[in-house]
Amino acid sequence: MIETIRPQEIERRSFEIIGEMLQGHPLAPEHEAVIKRVIHTTADFDYADNLVFSAGAVEKGVAALRSGCDIVTDTQMARAGINKTALARLGGQVHCFMSDPDVAQEAQARGVTRAVVSMERAAALGRPCIFAIGNAPTALLTLYTLVEAGQIEPALIIGVPVGFVNVVESKERILTLPTPHIVARGRKGGSNVAAAICNALLYQITR
């Protein structure tokens, strides 16, 4: 049966349906808002099991946003999906260096991906950042190397690239770090998932 529902009620009703469908699948209270928003974005209930949270990851991510940290993404799609108005109210902004001409030139000259150079650029920002990676496993691998070398201390790593080459392996490396992280284990993920997680954290402060 087709429901007649006002536009402003669609999201509320969607979350009601998600809650109903998750009955019998208890979620940790601190993770619930993130998991439900990812499911709302993807209509994929596998994320109730696939999302892995380090201890206190949500709390630490919210605290970082509340203190005005920035967000770094690996795609313009993720950047577009993050609620930049909400982030700006907290004093932060979103960065994506992937389309910068000088990043492309340097990557070509060095024989590396733009994701590698982009993460190095982000490390040079000199301010607290959440990294939301939804596409490029090389971005996660570079973050891992930078963290291990002590060159960067992310406030949170959201590791949700989608695909087949180095995707699982890059996520598993992030899971070994002491850095706060939220990772979609396995091959699933995407820029929309990265943005959804960022928004789920933002909405705990701004709504």
N, C-alpha and C positions, 0 to 999 in steps of 0.2 A: 504494500500500500504506500502510495506517495504521501509524505507528510507535508502539510502546509506550515511553513515556519518562517518567521521573520529573519532577514539577513543577520541581524545582530545576535540572534539566538543560535545560529548554526554551529558556531564553535562550542558553545555550552552544551548543546545536544550531542555533538560529536564526542566530547569528553565523557558525557554520561554513558554513551554506547560503549566506549572503550572500557570504562569502569565495569560495566555489566559483563563484558566479554572476558575481563580479567578476573572475575569472581572465581575463587578456587585456586588462584595463582597469586599468592600474597607477595607484595613488593615491599622492600625496605622503605619506611616512610621518607627517609632523606633522599631516596632515589626516585620516588614515585613521579614527581612532576617532570623530571627529565625523561624518564621512560615513556610516560604517557604522551608527551609532546612529540617525541620521535615517532611513536606509533601513529599519532594524529597526522604527522607529515607524510608518512610512508604507507599507512594502512597495513603494516607488516608487524605482526605480533611476535615474530622471532626476536625482536629487540628486547622483549621482556626477559629473555635469557642471554642474549648475545652481548649486551652492554655490561662491561666490567668497570667497576669503580674502585680506585684506591681508597684507603681509609681517609675519610673526611674530604674527599675530592669536591663534592658539591659545596660544602660549607666553605672550603678554601677558595673555590672559584667565585662564589657569591661575595666573600669578603674582599677579594681582589677587585672585583667590579665595583663594589661599594666604595673602595678607596681610589677609584679613578683610573684603573689600569686600561691599557689598550688591548685590542684583539687583532691578531695577525692571521690571515687566511691564505690558502694556497690557490684559490680560484676567485674570479670576479663574481661567479654565481653565488658562492658562499657569502661574499661581501655584500651582495645585493640582498640576500635573505636575512641578514642580521638586522635587528631593529636599531638603526643608528641613532634615531631620535632618543630612544631610551638610554642608549649608551652615552650619548652626549650629555644628557641630564646628570650623569654621574661623573662627567669629566673625561671620558674616554673617547677614542675614535678607532675606526677599523682601517687596517693597512692590508693591501695586497700588492706586492711588488712584481707579480708574475708578468704583467703587461708592460712594464717599464722598458723602453728601448735599450737603455744602458744595461739592464739585467740580461736581456736577450743577447746583446753584443758580448758581454763578459762570459756568459755561458758558452757561447759558440767558440770564443777564443780559448777557453779552458777545456772544452770538450766535456762539459758537464750539463746537467739539466738546469733549466731556469729555476726549478724548485730549490736546488742546492744554493744558488746565488741568492735567491729570495730569503731563505732562512738565515744566511749570513748577514744580509742587510738588516733583517729584523733583530739579530743579535746585537747589531751596532746602534740600535735605537736608544739604548741606555735607559730604558724605563720598564717597569713591570708590564708583562704581556701574557695574555692567554693565547695559545696557538690552537687554531681550529683547522685541522687538516682533513679534507674530505675527498681528495682526489689523488695526490701524489705521494706514493710510498717513499720516494727519494727525499721528500720533505721530512718525513718522520725519521728516516735513517740519518739525515743530516742533523736534526735536532738531537737525536741520541748521541751522535758523536760530539756535538757542541756541549751537551750537558756533561758527558763523561770527561771532557777536557776542561770543565770548569769555566767555559766561556759564556755560558748563559744559564740563568735560573728561571725557567718559566713559572708563572704563577699556577698554570694548569696547562696540560696538553690534552686536547681532544683529538684522539687518533681514530678517524673513521674513514680512511680511504676505501674506495670500492675497486674491485678488479681482480686480476689473476697473477700479475707478475710482481713479486716481492711484497704483495699486500699483506698476507698473513705473517710473513717473517718480520716485516717492519713493525707491525702491531705487537708482536710477541716481544720484540726488543724494548718497546716502550713500557710494557708490563713489568720489565725487570728493574726499571728506574725507581728511585725514591721520590722523584718528582710527582706531584699530584697529577692524576690522569683519569680520563674516561675514554675507554677503548671499545670499539665494536669488534669483538673477536670474530675471526673468520673473514670471508670475502665481501660481506655486505657492508654498505656504508654509502657515502656520497656527500656532495657539497650541501645538499638539502638537509642531511642529517647533522652535519657540522653546525649549520646555521640554527637548526631547531634546538640543539643542545645549548648553544649560546643564548638563544632567546628564553629557553626555560630557566636559565640562571638569572637572566636580566629581569624576568617577570616576577621572580621571587622578591625583588627589591622595588620595582617600579609600578606594580599593579596593586 
